[in-house]
């Protein structure tokens, strides 16, 4: 299995009076770069959460966002502070005794008093445990998303390998003919110039130049690199850097093939190869 570095995952849970959510976003990056955005209540979890992410993700720019929102549950998430209400009652009675005719406290006055309404609370330990659970769920979902994307990228790369092999198949059978045709063409030009191509020295020069335009070695290397790419894709794992190197080697050989071209079809093949290899490199950049 190969993984893309692009993915998104989210997990959420409801606690008494609290809504907690974890989001993970991942894009391609040369190395692993983890960014965390945590609420103040969970600042102490930054190191363990970062370590959890690093244990499952090897490459990519990963952003982890944890959101915490206070809520009112339907089962009585807010309650009265009975002690504070009694304190207010006693204080109001003392004021009424000291200042006769003072208006009594209304229900709304009491409810608005700081500390009268008590929100349901969750212990820091329970909150940390729930955040860790949500992160585990989100990481599993992120890995699955990256695996689905990786499978699609693998199919694209295998298709490009087949296209490259099809282009190379156009070149292989033509190499002897290209060599003979160029030698004949060069010999004709020499004869037009009044030189005899059968001269021993000229034969040596022709043979040397023929070696310089021989593309059999480049074709063989391109085919070998394509086979290696197929092997790496089948093996799976963290293949991004390896495939990026092979794509660079493919591009180098395609350039050399083009520089040796003495035939319009060979030049066209070289151009097609460069386009296919560049498409491959763009996809490889997204693999872990």
N, C-alpha and C positions, 0 to 999 in steps of 0.2 A: 504494500500500500504506500502511495506517495501522497503528500499533503501539500495543499496550496497554503500560502501565507495570508490569504484573504478569507475573512469569515466574520460572522456576527452571532452572538448568543446572548440570551437574557433569561433570568430566573427571578421570581418574586415570591414573597410570603407575607402573610398578615399575622402580626402579633398583637396582644392586647394593647390597643391604643397606638400602634406603630405599624406603618407599611414599609417594608424593606425590599429593595430591588437591586440586582447586580446585572450590569451590562458589560459585555466584552466585545471589543472591536479590534480587528487585526488586519493589517495591510503589509505589503512586502517591505522588507528592510534587509540590509546586508547582514546585520547581526540581530540578536534579541534585544529589544528596547521596550521595557515595561513602564507604563505610566499609570499611576493610581490617583483617583480622585475620590476622597473619602470624607464623610461628615465628621464633625468634631468628635462625636461620640465613639467613633471607630478609628481614630488616629493611631491608637496603640497597636492596631492590627496590620499596619502597613508592611512591616518586615515579613511576618508569616504569610500574608497574602501574596506578596511579591515572590516569596520562595515557592509557594504552591504553583503559581503561574509558570515560573522558570522550570519547574520539574516536568511540566507537560509540553511546553512550547520551546522549540530549539532556535527558531529564527522568526523574525517578523517584528513589526512595531505594534505592540499590544497595549490597548488602553482599557483599563478596568475602572468602571464608574459604579460606586455604591451610593444609592440614594435612600435616605431615611426621612419619612414624613409622619408627623403626628396625626392621628385619626381619632374619631369618636366611634367606638364600636357599638353595635346594636344591642349588646348584652350588658349595657351599663358601664361603658368605658370611663365615664366620669361619675364621681361620687362626692357626697358632702363630707367635709371635715367636721365631724361632730364636735370636737373639742373647740375648734375655732368659732363655731356657731354659739356654743355656750359662753365663750368668752365675750362675744359680741352682745349676747343677751345680758350678761352681768354688767358689762360696761354701759349699755343703754339704760339699765335700771339705775346705776349710780348717777348717770347724767340727769335722769328724770328726777331723782331725789334731790340733787343739788340745784337743779334749775326746773322748778315746776312749770308745766305747760309746754315742755319740749316735745316736739312731734316724735312719735315712736318710729322705730326703724321699720321700713316696709320689706316685703320679701325680696323685691328687686335690689333694695339697698344691701341686703345681706348677701345675695348671690354675687353681686359685683365686688364685694369686699375681697381683697387679695388673700389667697390661701383658703377660701371657703370651698371652692370647687377643686377637687383633687382628681387629676388625670391618672388613669391606670398606668402603671410603670412596669418595665421589664428590667431585670437585673442585667448589669453589664456582661456577666458571664453568659447568660442566655442569649443576649444580643450578639455576642461574638460567635457563639456556637451556630446560631442561625445564619450569620453572614458566611461562615466557613462552609456550611451546608449548601447555601445558594451558589457560592463560588464553585464548588465541586460540580453541581448540576450544570452551571454555565460552561465550565471547562469541557465537560463531556459533550455538550451540545456544540461547542466551538470546534472541537476535534472532529466531530461527525460532519460539520459543515465544511471544514477544510478538506476532509477526506473526499466528500462529494465533488468539491471543486477540483481536487487533485486528480480524481478519476477522469473528469472531463478534459483537463489539461493533458493527461497522459494520452487520451485518445487523439487529441490534436497533434501531439508530438509524434505519435506513431504514424499518423497520416502524413505528416511532413517527411518522415523517414522514407515512407513508400514513394512519395513524390520525388525525393532526391535520388532514390535508387532508379526510378524510371528515367530521370535525366541522365544518370550515369550509363544506363543501358543504351542510350543513344550514342554515347561516345565510344565505348569499348570496341564494338565491331568496326568502327571507322578509323581506328588508330593506324592500322597497316596501310589502308587506302590513303589516308591523309599524308602519311610519310612518303609513300610512292608518288602521289600527285605533286607534293611540294618539290621533291627531288627532280621530277620531270620538268616542272615549271622553271626551277632554278637553272637546270641544264639548258633549257631552251633560251633563257636570257643570256647565258654564257656564250652559247653558239652565235646568238645575234651580235654579241660584242666581239666576235672573232676569236673566242677562246674555245679550247677543246675540253669538254667536261670529263673526258676519260684520262686526262693528265693526272698522274699519281698525286701531285700536290693538291690539285683541285678536288680529287676524290677524298683526300683527308679532310679538307676544309668542309666539303659537303657532309661528310660523316659527322664531323664535329658539330656543325650547325643542326643537323638532324637530331642529334642528341639533345640539343638545347630546346628543340620544339617538341620533343617526345613527352606526351602527357600521361603515359601509362602509369607512371609512379603516382601522380596526383590522383588519378582515378582510383587506383588501388587504396590509397590512404583515405580518400573520401568514403569508399565502401567500408573500410575497416572502422572508421569513426562512427558511421551509421550503425554498424553491427554492435559497437560498444554502447551506443545510446540505447539500443533496444535491450541489451543485457542489463544496463543500469535501471531502466524503467521496469523490467521484469523483477529485478531484485528488490526494488522499493526502498523505503527508509528515507533518510535525509540526502536526497539526490541533487538538490539545487546547485550547489557549488560545483559538483562533478560535471553536471550537464552543461553548466555555463562554460566551463573550461573546454569541453568537447565542441560546443558551438563555436567558440573562438577558433579552435583548430580547423573546423570545417570551413569557416570563413577565410582563413589563411590559405588553405588549399584551393578554394574556389578562386581566390585572387590570382594565385600562381597559374592555375589552369587558364584563366583569361589572358594573362600576360604572355602565355605561350601560344595563344590561338593564331592560326594561319588560315582559318576556315570560318565562313560566316555562321555555319551551324554550330561550330564549337564555341564561338563567341556568344551565340544565343543561349547555349546550354550554360555557359558560365554566368550569364546574367540571370537566368532562371534560378540557378543554384543560389546565388547571392540573395535573391528575394526570398526563397524558401528558408534559407538559413537565418535571415534576419527575422522572419516571422517566428521561427523556432526560438531564437534568443529572447524575443519579447515574452513568450510564454514561460520560458525557463526562469526568467526573473521573478516569477510569482511562486516558484516552488520552494518548499522548506529544504 
